[in-house]
Amino acid sequence: MKLEEIEDLIRKGKSVEEVLSLIDWKEFEEKVEEIFKLHNFKTIRNFRFKTSKRFEIDIVAEKRELLFVVDCKQWRRGRYKASALKKAAKKNLERAKEMQNTLVGMNKKIIPLIITLFDEAVYEYKGVYIVPLFKLNTFLLEF
């Protein structure tokens, strides 16, 4: 689904979350990447690297000294979401720290970020930002 189609459905009265729930996980990641690219970030999807363990990052987005380590979570609404988000944040933070260790000598600020489908009650946990997809543009503009 193209961004124009999403905008059209929203103009017709559908909520942003309702429209975004129609896309699959791959399209969800594509939309996240597309927004980063609109802000002139260089991106890599499904970035894999190995240190003492193997790691995979949904999206790495780089611009100047910033390097976002992005984990996309297209979870549906439900119970126990806050605890699941906190667990995901801990894993994302681990990946970000390992990424930082591989970039020794490079002057990059590593920012761990989780993009969700729905607006959750948790917006930051232990240094990991948690942002719903429909607020990503504003987050990047204000960062």
RATA-V472022 format. One record per backbone hydrogen bond with DSSP energy under -0.5 kcal/mol. CO is the residue of the C=O (numbers start at 1). NH is the residue of the N-H. E is the energy in kcal/mol with one decimal. If there is no record, write none. Layout:
<<CO & NH & E> <CO & NH & E>>
This chain:
<<2 & 6 & -2.0> <3 & 7 & -2.7> <4 & 8 & -2.2> <5 & 9 & -2.2> <6 & 10 & -2.0> <7 & 11 & -2.4> <8 & 12 & -1.5> <9 & 14 & -2.1> <10 & 13 & -1.8> <15 & 19 & -2.4> <16 & 20 & -2.8> <17 & 21 & -1.5> <19 & 22 & -1.8> <20 & 23 & -1.2> <24 & 28 & -2.4> <25 & 29 & -2.3> <26 & 30 & -2.2> <27 & 31 & -2.5> <28 & 32 & -2.1> <29 & 33 & -2.7> <30 & 34 & -2.6> <31 & 35 & -2.1> <32 & 36 & -2.0> <33 & 37 & -2.5> <34 & 38 & -2.1> <35 & 39 & -0.9> <36 & 39 & -0.9> <36 & 41 & -1.9> <37 & 40 & -2.0> <42 & 62 & -3.1> <44 & 60 & -2.6> <47 & 57 & -3.0> <49 & 55 & -2.9> <53 & 51 & -2.8> <55 & 49 & -2.0> <57 & 47 & -2.0> <58 & 46 & -3.0> <59 & 61 & -0.5> <59 & 70 & -3.0> <60 & 44 & -2.0> <61 & 68 & -3.1> <62 & 42 & -3.0> <63 & 66 & -2.6> <65 & 109 & -4.3> <66 & 63 & -2.1> <67 & 111 & -2.6> <68 & 61 & -2.0> <68 & 70 & -0.7> <69 & 113 & -2.7> <70 & 58 & -0.6> <70 & 59 & -1.8> <71 & 73 & -0.5> <71 & 115 & -2.4> <72 & 74 & -0.6> <73 & 117 & -1.0> <78 & 81 & -0.7> <80 & 84 & -1.9> <81 & 85 & -2.8> <82 & 86 & -2.1> <83 & 87 & -2.0> <84 & 88 & -2.4> <85 & 89 & -2.6> <86 & 90 & -2.0> <87 & 91 & -1.8> <88 & 92 & -2.5> <89 & 93 & -2.7> <90 & 94 & -1.9> <91 & 95 & -2.2> <92 & 96 & -2.5> <93 & 97 & -2.5> <94 & 98 & -2.3> <95 & 99 & -2.5> <96 & 100 & -2.4> <97 & 101 & -2.1> <98 & 102 & -1.3> <99 & 103 & -0.9> <100 & 103 & -0.7> <101 & 104 & -0.7> <103 & 106 & -2.5> <106 & 108 & -1.6> <108 & 110 & -0.7> <109 & 67 & -2.5> <110 & 112 & -0.5> <111 & 69 & -2.4> <112 & 129 & -2.0> <113 & 71 & -2.5> <114 & 116 & -0.5> <114 & 131 & -2.8> <115 & 73 & -3.5> <116 & 133 & -2.7> <118 & 120 & -0.7> <121 & 123 & -0.5> <123 & 130 & -2.6> <125 & 128 & -1.7> <127 & 129 & -0.6> <128 & 125 & -2.3> <129 & 114 & -3.0> <131 & 116 & -2.0> <132 & 135 & -2.2> <133 & 136 & -1.6> <135 & 139 & -2.4> <136 & 140 & -2.6> <137 & 141 & -2.1> <138 & 142 & -2.2> <139 & 143 & -1.2>>
